[in-house]
Amino acid sequence: MSEWKKTGCVLCGQNCGLEALVENNRIVKVRPDKDNPRSQGYACRKGLNIAFYQHHNDRLTQPLKKVGCDFVPISWEQALSEIAEKLRSIVDEHGPRSLAFMGLGGLGGHSEAVFGLRLLRSLGSKYYYNALAGELTGLFWGYGRTIGRQYNFTILDHDRTDMLLAIGWNGWMSHQMPQARRFLDKMSKDPDKLLVVIDPRRSETAAKADIHLALRPGTDALLTRALIAIILQEGWQNQEYIDQHVSQLEQIDAWFRDFDVREACRVCELDYDQVKEVARLFATRKSSLHADLGVLMGRHSSVTTYLEIILLAICGRLFVPGGNVVPGYLMTMGAHTDDRNTKYWKTVETGFPTLLGMHPPNVMPEEINNDHPERLRAVLISSSNPIRSFADTTAYEQAFSKLDLLVTIDIAMTETAKMSDYVLPDRSLYERWDTTYFQLNYPEIYCQMRRPILEPEGETLEGSEILTRLADKLGFIPVIPESLYAAAGKSRLEYGQALYAYMQSDPKVAATMPFVVAKTLGKEMGSFNLAWMWALLQTVPRSFKENAARAGFKPGLTMGDDIFQAILDHPEGLWIGKVDPDNNFANLKTDDGRINLFIPEVEEWVKGITPKSEEEQLQSDGYYPFILMAGRHTDENANTLMRNPEWNRGRRACTLAMHLDDAERLGIRDQQIVKVTTEAGTLNIELETTADTRPGMVIIPHGFGLEFNGKIFGVGVNRLTKSTNRDRIAGTPLHRYVRCRVDSVASS
């Protein structure tokens, strides 16, 4: 018997709505869900291939323990008891800084995050490493300093903008907004709108642009400083907006007033008049800005983001219709953790701060591989594969081999799982209730609680249940009164009243609330994740309740439960809130209520980004003549979630893209195997020649080099990236600027 079931994609952060045809507990066909209010029948090739994420030979079905060089099946009782004992021993002997948590949630399921973080805090540690800190923490830092909260970063108001400045963003392939291809296609065809792309290469998005600034790789910061300088020198800034909403412009004005814009454009290899026209258009139109990994993983990463915020502010494009706005949330991506506050931990060896509650994966190998008495000795990993996903595979392998304890919770026997002491089988994102918190939309707030569409096989558990059981083994969950269990079996209303009474009776219980809810209501519902969604909706702040009321939910004591029931009634997803589009300035949380433009710690850094200094630093030493873009979004890659390469059968999914002229000069040809060498290592890869890649630049996509059925498909580009090639503030890797050389294998 077959049945179409509503679900969502879990392979990127857009989580587009899907319908899956399930037959004999297998996904046999997938189509876009036209009923999904956010994606409206939009889906890319990745989403239509979720069956390859779900069904493959690397799936885990029971707990495993490494004995010698092999893994042996063990019971949940043995696994959790031994892990708890080892964790307690390590923390007692070496202190809480010896423990870190990595992962939690991935791209499709965030419910377990609160359980993992509560477990980490209960053990005394604050070291949380997440993939977001491998990309976005420079962005979070910039907005935290200028508008007061790291989680209040902005997105473009895409429905109302008439000019989009896309910087280092190939939205046609990476999406990163609802229905990205529909939006970009519509914008490019609208004569009243303007699409401007800043990107070294002619990407799929750049090919649709009205204006393409094909800047020299690595010059994003120099160009952004030039754009600001042009606007201020020409007097195009929005002075009325500045007078009302901006402070500290006078402290940074000198950075731009005498800046040599023409010389900067020369170094960026751009036409001055065209750059000046882009500056004028951005300053005078209903403009917005979207930057992506070309900036976030490029030279001067955090400072480039900071300069982009200055650009938006002086043009009056923050918090306004058609500009860059703060979206609404059910749950923010993390907590505001100001790096100037000493209560937030810095990493022991490398000294990197906590940003949005996270530490950068780039530094973990060094935090393990050192002689500090509080070095990392135990790492718990959930829904993450750092051996393949993060910079410097070799450094990670060396570091992980020195840990006293490595535990991986995952659905597959990944490269990281193979290095672990214990491997715990998670249920897949189609075998459990789950949701995500980063569906960035404006002004609506979207939610889809994906329900199980498949029966779990083997002894798998929800990740949140695994973490709750581990917390129980460690003695962190208090004795729960029988009255709370009884109330969970009656009604959600009675349970809510009993839970409130229990929390009031002992305020310390609040710290363990996720575990308490899981063991009581979660047990009754058959899903710890589903129970936590209910609890979360009972504790939302007043601002969210106001947003929910604008979406049609009735204010009052039962609002949270009403929203929860609506979520259950709409498996296709629904709008659960709407922010006030006339009061986006409410997200401005600085002390003076204005956008603060001066960040003193980076003053010298910004002033040092000059045409002369950049030209000197961008010169090649001759041995590494190419710039490698390490990581590329395509229709054929999805991080390391798609283990089975069969979904790409017949496609050239993992190649080195090089400009035709460079290949001819080197005497190499399309489909030839070439050797790529960087400071970090060497890989052999198939060459693909193209006119779209900029001369002097080569590209390798991410998400490959995975071992499946004893064979390796493609190459793991992180063999070529050094973890020390990183942003000095956020620690994010500079994957878009890796010096390399390319040689013919035959002649090497």
N, C-alpha and C positions, 0 to 999 in steps of 0.2 A: 504494500500500500504506500502511495506517495502523497505528500502534502506540502503545499507552499507555506512557508513560515516567514514572518517579518523579522528582520534583524538589521544589522549595520556592519559596515566595513571596519576592520580593526587594524588595517595596514598603514594608515596615516591619520594625522590628527583631525581630518575633516569628518571621519566616521560617517560617510554617506549612507543613506538608507538603502537596504537591499532586501530582496525576497529570495529565499533559498528553497529549492525543491529538495525535500528530504525523503529518501527511500532506503529502507532497511538500515536506518541510523547512519546514513551517509548523505553528504551534500552532493547531488548529482547535477544540479543546474542552478545558476544564479542570474538574477535580473535586477535592474535598478527598481527601487520602490517609488512609484509615482505619488504615493500617499504621504511620503515623508515631507513634512512642511519645510524643512531646511534645504534638502538636496533636490526635491521635486523631480525625481526620476533621473537625476544626474549621477553618474558613476564612471570611474575610469577603469581601465583594463585590470588594474590590481584588484579592485573590489570584486570584479567578476570572476576572479580566480581564487577566492578564499578557500575553496576545497583543497588546494595544495598546501595551505597553511594548516588545515585541520587534519587531513589524512596523509600520513607518510610513515615511513619505517623507523623514524627517530623518535616517535612518540614514547613518552614515559608512562608507565602504568603502575609502578610500585616503588616504594622507597628503596634506595640503594646505598650501600656503604662500600667505600674503597678498602679492599684488603689486599695488600701488596700492590700489584699493578692491575688488579681486576676489580670489578664491582660485583657485589653479591646482594641479592634481595634480602631485606630484613623487614620486620613489622614496624608499623607506625609507633608502637609503644617503645620498642628498642631505639628507633631512630631519634625520636624526640627526647627520650630520657638521656641518651648519650650526648646529644647536642647540648642540652640544657646543662649537663654536668660539666662539659668542656667549656662552655661559655662562662659559667660561674667561676670555674677555676682560673681561666685566663684573666677575667676582669678583677677577681680578688687579688691575683698575684701582680698584675701589671697596671691596674687602674683602668677606668672607663675609656680613656683615650686610645686604648689598644684595640677597640672594637669599632667597626663601621658597618653601615648598611648601604647597599647599593641597589638602585632600581626602583621597584614598586610601581607596577601598573602598566608600563609600556605605553603603547599608542591606543590601546583599546579598552583598558580596564583600570580604573583608579580607586576602586572601593577599598582595596587592601592597604592603600597607603597609610591611612590613619592607624591601622593595626600594627604595621611595621614600625612606624615612628613612635607609637606608644611603647612598643616593646623595647626599642632602642633607648628611649628616655628612661624607661624603668631600669635598664641596666646601667644608667648613668652617663651614656654617651650622647654626643650631639653631632657626630660625624655621619652625615647623610650625603651620599654621592648619587647624582641623578643625571640622566642624559640631557635634561634641560640645561644643566650647568656645563655641558659640553658645547652648547650653542648660544644660549640666550641670556646668560647672567650679566654680560656686559650691557645689554639692553636694560635689564632690570636695574642694574646699578645706576645707569644714566637717568632713568626716570625717577628712581628713588631719591637721588640727589636734587633733581630739578623740580619735581612736583610733589615730593614728600612721601611717596609710597612705592616700593619696588614692584608691587603687584599691579599698580595702576599704569601699566604701559599702554600704548595706544595702538589702534588699528585704523585703517582708512574707512571713512564713512562712504562706502562704495556706491550706495544708492544715490548720493547727492553730490559727489565730487564731479568736477568737469575737467580736471587735469590730474593725472596720476603720474608721479615720478617714481618709477620702479628702479631701485638701486640693487644690483647684484641679486635680482629675483627673477627666476625663470618660472613664473607662475603657471605657464602652460604645462609644465612637467611636475613642479613641486606642489601645485595647488595652493594650500595655505589660506584659503578663503572659500566660502561657499560657492560652488558651481564656477570655479575659477575660469575654465575655458569658455563657458557661456559669457561670463562677465567680460573677459578680455576681448573676445570676438566682437561682442556688441559694442564695446568702447572703441575699438579700432575702426569700426564702420560708422560711428556716429560723427557727423561733421561738426557738431557742437562740442565735442569732447576731444581731449588731447592725451595721448599715451606717449610718455617719454621714458625710454629705457637707458639706464647707465650700466653697461656691461662690456667687458673686454671683447667678448665674442658675439657673433650673431646667433643668439639663442632663438628658440622657437618663439619666445615672447618678443624679443628684439625685432624679429622679422615682421611682426604685426604693428610695430610702433610707428607713430608719426615722426618721431625724432629718436635716433639711436646715437648716443654718445659712446663710441667704442674706445673707452679710455685705456691707457696703458695699465697692465696688471699691477696691483699694489698701490695705485695712486688715488684711491677713494677719499682718503682724508685730505689730501692736498686739493682735490677738486671741490670737496665740500667747503673747505675753508675759502676757496676762491669764489664759490657761489655766494657765500655770506658776504664776502668783501665787496663783490660787485653791487649787491643790493644796498649795503650801507654806504658805499662810495657814491652811488647814483641817487641815494635818497628814496629808494623804493620801499623801505620798510613801512610797516603799518603802525604809524606813530600813535594813533588813537588807541589801538589795542595795547601797545607797549605801555602807554601811560596808565592804562587801567589794570593791566593784568601781569606785567613783567617787572622784575626788579633786577638790579645788578648789571644792567647792560653797560653802564659806564665803566664797570670794572673789566670788561672784556673788549670794549670798543677798540682799544689800541691794537688788539690782535689782528684787526682787519682793515683799519683805516689806511695804512700805508703799505698794505700787502700788494706785492707785484703780481697782479692777476694774469697779465699777458705771459709772463715767464712761467707761472704755474701751469697755464694751459699748454705751453710748449712742452713742458716736462710730462704732462699727462697725455701728450700727443693728440691734442684736440684743437679744433678751430676756435679761436677766441670769440669771434662774433657769434658763433652758434652757442657757445657756453653762455655768453651774455644774454642772448635771446631766451634761453631756457630760464635763466635767473629772473628776467623780467616777467616772463609768463607765470612762473611759480609765485612771484610776489604779487601779481595783480589778478590772478584768477582764483576760482574756488578750488584750490589745489589740495592735494594730499600726497603722502609719501609712504611707500612700502619698501623696506630694506630687508634683505635676506642674507643667506650664508656668504654671499660675495663680500658683504660687510662684516657680518658677525664672525666669520672665520678668515678675515683678511687682515692685512697689516694695519696696525693702529686701531684694532677692532673697537675697543670700548670708547676711545676718543672719537672715532668716526661717528659712532652712535650719538655721543654727546654733541658733536657738531651738527648732526642732523636735527637734534632737538632745538638747538639754537636757531637753525634755519627755519624750522616750523614756527618758533616763538616770534621771531622778528617779523615774520610775514603774517602773523595773526591767524595761524592755521591749527592751533591746538584747542580742543574742547568746543569747536564750532561746527555747524552743519557743513558737510562736504569736505571737512578737513580731517585731521587725525583726532579720534575720540577714544575715550575709555569705554570698553564694552561692559555689559552687565555679566554677573556670575551667579551661579548657585554656590560655588566654592572657588576661591582664588587658587592660583597655581602654587602658592606657598605663602609664607609669612614674611612681613617686612623685617629684615635683619640688617640694620644699618651697620656698615663695616667699621664705623667710628666708635661703636659701642663695644666696650671690652667684655660684656657678658656673652657675646657671641664668639664661639671658638674660631681660632685660626688653625690651619694645619700646622702640625708640630715641626716638620722638617722644612717645608717650603713657604710657610707663612701666608698662605692664601686665605682670604676671609670667607665667611658665610654670606652668601647672597641669595635672597629669597629662601633662606633656610637650607641651602645646598652648598656642597663643595665640588670643585671641578674634578671630573674623572681623570683629567690629564695628569694630576699630581699624585694619584694613588700609588703608582709603582714606587715613587721616591719615598712616600710615607711608609711603605712597607720595607723597602730595601735600604735601611740605614741602621745606625747603632744607637739611636736615641732610646732611653729606657722606656719611653711611652710610645714607641713606634707602633703602627698597626700590626696586630698579630692574628686577629680574627675578622673575617668579613662574611656577612650574610648577604646573599644576592638573590633578588627576586625579579623575574621577568626582565632580565638583562643579560647580555652576552658580551662583556667587556673585551674578551680576548679577540673578538672580531670587530666590535662596534666602535671602540675608542682608539685614539692615537697610540702608536708604538706597540704593536702586538708583541714584539720580542721583549720589551721591557715588562709588559704585563705577565708574560709567561715566566720570566725570571723572578718577578716579585711574588707571584702566586705560589711558586714552588717553595718559598720561604715562610709561608704562613703556618701558624700552628693549627688553624681551623679555617676551612673554606666550605661554606654550605650554599648550594644553589637550589632554588625553587623555580621550576620551569615546566613547560609542557614537553620539551624536547631534550634529547641528549646533545646539547650544544657543545661547542669547543670549550666553553667555560665549565660546563658541567663535567666534562671529562677530566678536568684538573681538580675537581672538588673532592672533599673527604666524604661528604654526604650529598646525595641528590634526591630531592623530594618532588614527587609528581603533582603538579598543579593541574586543575581542570582547565581546559581550553576556554577561550572567550566565547565559544558557542555551546559550551556545556555548563555554563553558570550564569547567574544573574550578574550584570555589571554595567557600569556607565563610565563616562569620562567627564572631566570638568573643564576641558579647554576648547569647547566649541565656540570660538570667538565670533560673535555676531553683534549686530547693532541695528536698531535699538532693542530687538527682541532677545530673550534668553531662552535657549533651547535645551531640552533634555530628552534623552532616550535611555530608558533602562532596558538594555537588551536582555531578553529572557533566554533560558536554555532552549535550543532547538534540536539538540542531540542528547542522548543519554550518555553519561560518562562511562568509559570502559576501564576496567581494572580497579585499583584502589586509590584513584586520584581524589583530591580534596580541593575546595576553594582555597586560594592562597590565604585569605583572611582567616579561614578555619585552621590552617596549618600554624599561622602565627599566634592565634588564640590558644591553641593547644600547647604551643611552646611556652607562652606566657604562663599558662597554668602549671606546667612542669617546673617553671622557675619560681613559682609561688607568688606571682604578682597579682593574681585575681582574688579579691576577698571572698569570704563566705557569703553566698547569695541567699537571702531568705526564701523559703519555699513559697511565700505569698507572691513573690515576683514571678516565679515559674507558673504558678496557678493563674495569675492575671494574664500572662502571655497566652494561655490557652483559652481565654474567654473572649476578649475583644481588644482592639488597639486602644480604644478609649480607656478601658479599665487598666490596661497595661501602662499607659502613659501616666495615669494618676498614681499607680503603684511605684513606677520608676521615679517619679518626682518626689514622692514621700521617702523613698529609700535614699535618694541623693541628699535630701534635706536632713536626714537622720545622721549622715556622716559625710561631711564635705570632701573628705579625702577620696571618697569613692569616685568622684568626678574624673579623676585622673585615669581611671580604668573603665570609664563608661563604655567605650567600644567593645571591650571584652565582655562586660556584663550584659550588654544588649545582645551580643552574639550568642552567649550561652543560654539566654532565656528566649527572647523573641526570635533570634536567629534559628534556634533549635526548632521552635514551633513552625516557622515559615519554611524551614528546609534550606535556608540560604542565609549565611551571615552577611553577605553583601546586601541582600534585599532588606534585611532588618536594619542595617546601618543607614540605608537611604531613608527609611522611615524616621529614624532617630535624628538624622541630619536636618530633615525638614521641620522638626519640632524645635530646633535650636537656631534657626536662621536669624540674622539681625533684622532690625526694623527696616533698614533700607531695602532688603530683599522683599520683605512683606509689602512694602509700598510698590515695588516693581511687580509683584504677583497680583496685586489689586488692579494695576493698570492692564494686566492681561486677562482680567475677568474673574479672578478668584475672590471670594467674599472674605473680607477681614473678620477676624475673630479667633477664638481659641481653637477652632477646628481647621483653620486654614492649612496648616501643615499636613494634616491627615487628608484633607480634601485634595491637595496637590498630589500626595502620594497615591490616592485612589485614581486620580486622573492619569497618572503615569502608568499605573497598572492597566487602565482601560485603553491606553493608546500605545500598543507595541510598536507602531510606526514612528513614535516620538511626537512631541508637541511643544508649543511655546508655553513656558511656565512663568514668564515675567517679561516686562518691558521697561527699560530705563526711561527716565524723563529726558527727551531729546533737547529740551529747552534749558536743562540745568546740568550739563556735563561738567561744568566748572565745580560742581560739588565734589568731584574727585581730586581737586587740588588741595593737598594736605600740608603745605608748608607752613611754617610759623607765621609768616606775614601774609599768607593767603595769595601769594603771587608766584609766578614761575621764576625760580631762582637760577640765574644763568651762570653764576660764577662758581666753579669747583676748583678751589685753590691747589689741590694736590696734583692737578694735571696742567697747570698753567704753563710750566716750562715744556712739557710734552707738546702741547698745542703750538706754542711759539717756535718749537724746534722743527715743526713740519713746514719747511720752506722749500722753494724750488731747488735751491742749491743743495741742501742736505739730502733731499729725496733723490735728486739725480745721482748724487754720490752713492747713496745706499742701494739704489736700484741697479747699479752697474754689475754686470756678471764678472766672475773671476775667470771665466773661460772654461773651467772644468765642468761647471754645471750651467750650460747655456740656456736651458729651457726652464719655464715656470710650470710646474705641475699643479693642476687643479685636482686635488685629491678628494674625489667624491662628486658625483654628478647625478641629478635626478633624471630618470628616464622612465619610460613605460615598462621597463623590464626589471627594475630593482625595487626592493621593499625592505631596506635594512637587512637584518638576518632572520626575519620571521618566516620567510618562504624557503624552507629547507630543500624541498624537492625541485630540482632544476627543470623538471618536465614541463612546467608552466611556460618555459621559454624555448621549448623545442623549435628548432628551425630559425631562431633569431640570433643575431650577433649581439649578445647581451653584455658582454664584458670585453671591451677592446680599449686600446690606447688611441684616442682621437688626436690626429696631428694634421696641420695644414698641408695641403698638397705641395706647396713650394718648399717647405721644410723637408718633407720626405724626399723630394727630388734632389735637393741639395745634399742630403745624406746618402743618397743612392739606395734608399729602401722603398719598398712598395706595399701597397694595400694587401692585407692578409698575411704578410710576412711576420714571423715571430721576431720581436725585438727585445732588447734588454734595457730596463729602466733602472737607473741607479740614483739614489739620494744619500744623504748623510746617514739615514737610518738603515738602508739595506738595498737589495737588488731583487727584481722580479722579471720574469720573462712573460710576455703578453703579446697577443695578436694585434697588429697595427691596423688602424682604420684611417684612411686618408679622407679629408673633407675640406671644403672651402669655408665652412662655417666656423671652424676653430681659428682663432687669431694666430698669425705667425709668431713663433717663439713661445707658444703656450701649448701644452698637451693636457689631456683629460682622461682620468680613469674613474668609472662609476664606483660607488660604494655598495656594500651588501653582498659581495661575492667572496670566493675563496672558501666556501663552506664544503665540508666533507659530508658526502651522502652516499650510502651504499658502497663505501670504500673508495670513492672517487672524489676528486676536488674539481669543482666547476668554477672557472674564472680565477681571478686573483684577489686576495685580500689587500686592498690598497693601504691599509694601516701598517703593513710591513714596511712601507716607504715613508711613514710619517714619524717624526720625533715628538715625544710628549713634551719636551722642553722648548719646542717651537710654539710658543703660546703667548696669549695676551698677558701683559704684566699686571693687570688689575683683576680680571675675571678668570684667568687661567684657561680660557677657551683656546682650542687648537687653531693654528693659522693654516688650515687645510687648503685655502685658496691661493696660497703663495708658498710653494715648496720647490726649492731649486733642485733641478735634476739634469741628468744627461740621458740620451737615448742612443743606443748602439745596435748595429746589426748583430744578431747572435752568431752568425757565420763568421763575422770578422772580429769578434771580441776574443 
